[in-house]
């Protein structure tokens, strides 16, 4: 029988507090993590402020550039994991990657939190810098509701509220481990993207097929046949909703990346590549003019004279009223 425990004693008070929270962005400094890749997909190093052009609503801005060599802001990471029963086989894989988070992604100066989502949202672990506590949080992830509901976009809203309470000078990263589409969130995709931009969150997505993954699981990891979902029905529904690629949209709009996996080795590769991406980034920063209108503003980042380079960066930022 599949367990339903997500440490309710930890979740309930904190979740109630976050539910009442109004998301605000107080800092005027805009941080723009930027990944620069060459034609072969390798990371480009050695660039400075003079090599970048940042357009704010089409207007060039003077930027400061920090690099891994000169020191960049620490990482605040939230890992949001789909926890519905259809993800049981994947959760067996996810529980094994907790020990990779601190050495490969957050580093000694960073912190991580873990949330899970099915038909409800679950706060599995508040922010911590203790690698043992982070690893233990992953072992506590268990399959929940038998319903097909998995509220990814509502989990993004919860993450935004959690990030709003962190230091403004941290790099905010959301790693979503789920199917590529949302299942039943109250929040709309456009609003989820807006909240991520408002809080300066870079989204990375490790996505999978709820239909295919169970066939790569060990017998002990797969959900029992008499208590699991109807996988044929899941496959049919996935095919019908294939256009709803919420995870990819979140990643593209925030300057992150989407990866897909099938096996344990694939998920571990994603953690490794996400860490490599984050620790190869340039951190551009600028201050909008005092008369900047409240709301969302577009960002475009280019490397001067290097059209062959591929640049990934957030596409917008938020000016508070």
Secondary structure by P-SEA (a helix, b strand, c coil): cccccccccccaaaaaaaaabbbbbcccbbbbbbbbbccccccccccccccbbbbcccbbbbbcccccccbbbbbbbbbbbbccccaaaaaaaaaaaccccccccccccccbbbbbbcccccccccccccaaaaaaaaaacccccccccccaaaaaaaaaaaaaacccccbbbbbbbcccccccccccaaaaaaaaaaabbbbbbbcccccccccccccccccccccccaaaaaaaaaaaacccaaaaaaaaaaccbbbbbccaaaaaaaaaaaaaaaaabbbbbbbccccccccbbbbbbbccccccccccccccccccc
